[in-house]
Amino acid sequence: MTASPNDKDGGAAFPRPASEGHHAEDGESRRGYGEQEGMSLRDYFAAKALIQFGEPEAMRHWMSQGGNDYDKAYALIAEDCYRMADAMLSARNQSNETKSQ
């Protein structure tokens, strides 16, 4: 896991170290898995923001902003989700800086 909490994307949201395998109850060895970084914390925060932004009232707002074009409305929603994720990462970094002082 090479990402750190100071990376622009916040690092990995659900990292998992590599495994050499494990033994099942029957004593047989099972194949392990390689290191998995998962999605970035930025992507995770954006997905969480999407829950709120997908509410019917919010959709009406974006549809009006997108000229009642679904593709334009979805692009606006995606931009705003990542804008919110960036704000959450910024607040997280500021909080961490305050704690370390």
Legacy VTK file of the C-alpha trace (Angstrom):
# vtk DataFile Version 3.0
C-alpha trace
ASCII
DATASET POLYDATA
POINTS 101 float
0.000 0.000 0.000
1.927 2.972 -1.257
-0.696 5.678 -0.809
-0.577 7.884 2.252
-3.312 9.994 3.856
-1.608 13.091 2.429
-2.082 12.052 -1.206
-4.492 14.202 -3.200
-7.005 11.356 -3.430
-6.744 10.507 0.269
-5.080 7.158 -0.301
-6.885 3.843 -0.417
-10.310 3.607 1.212
-10.208 -0.131 1.888
-6.652 -1.409 1.438
-5.933 -5.069 1.986
-2.438 -6.520 2.324
-1.362 -9.491 0.264
-2.152 -12.921 1.648
-0.144 -16.101 1.303
-3.289 -18.138 1.642
-5.083 -19.788 4.504
-6.050 -23.253 5.595
-9.662 -24.285 5.391
-11.323 -26.468 8.004
-10.503 -29.533 5.916
-6.796 -28.712 6.155
-6.492 -27.881 2.476
-4.520 -24.787 1.596
-6.468 -22.138 -0.296
-4.946 -19.683 -2.717
-4.200 -16.236 -1.317
-4.662 -12.917 -3.040
-2.432 -10.043 -3.996
-2.346 -6.619 -2.464
-5.522 -4.685 -3.184
-5.717 -0.950 -2.752
-9.407 -0.713 -3.536
-10.972 2.598 -4.431
-9.461 5.884 -3.364
-10.867 7.696 -0.367
-11.843 10.496 -2.780
-13.948 8.056 -4.813
-15.533 6.694 -1.623
-16.445 10.203 -0.420
-17.874 11.061 -3.861
-20.023 7.923 -3.785
-21.313 8.890 -0.330
-22.150 12.391 -1.596
-24.064 10.851 -4.502
-26.568 9.395 -2.036
-27.650 12.896 -0.982
-27.326 14.441 -4.430
-29.545 11.759 -5.940
-32.592 12.820 -3.931
-35.619 13.823 -6.081
-35.419 17.533 -5.196
-31.727 17.598 -6.040
-32.402 15.812 -9.339
-34.964 18.461 -10.276
-32.316 21.123 -9.610
-29.712 19.416 -11.802
-32.225 18.677 -14.544
-33.089 22.371 -14.695
-29.371 23.284 -14.683
-28.716 20.756 -17.438
-31.557 21.985 -19.649
-33.605 18.831 -18.933
-30.856 16.760 -20.556
-30.046 13.686 -18.443
-26.438 13.448 -19.685
-25.744 17.070 -18.739
-27.503 16.663 -15.390
-25.491 13.519 -14.596
-22.240 15.290 -15.523
-23.154 18.149 -13.149
-23.963 15.682 -10.377
-20.632 13.878 -10.854
-18.729 17.179 -10.755
-20.516 18.219 -7.580
-19.935 14.833 -5.933
-16.194 15.156 -6.518
-16.271 18.792 -5.423
-17.849 17.616 -2.149
-15.291 14.797 -1.849
-12.452 17.307 -2.314
-13.954 19.489 0.423
-14.159 16.476 2.760
-10.521 15.560 2.061
-9.474 19.157 2.679
-11.324 19.244 6.001
-9.797 15.888 6.923
-6.282 17.120 6.155
-6.821 20.330 8.122
-8.091 18.309 11.071
-5.055 16.023 10.915
-2.709 19.027 10.745
-4.378 20.567 13.795
-4.061 17.310 15.750
-0.345 16.993 14.946
0.487 20.461 16.275
LINES 1 102
101 0 1 2 3 4 5 6 7 8 9 10 11 12 13 14 15 16 17 18 19 20 21 22 23 24 25 26 27 28 29 30 31 32 33 34 35 36 37 38 39 40 41 42 43 44 45 46 47 48 49 50 51 52 53 54 55 56 57 58 59 60 61 62 63 64 65 66 67 68 69 70 71 72 73 74 75 76 77 78 79 80 81 82 83 84 85 86 87 88 89 90 91 92 93 94 95 96 97 98 99 100
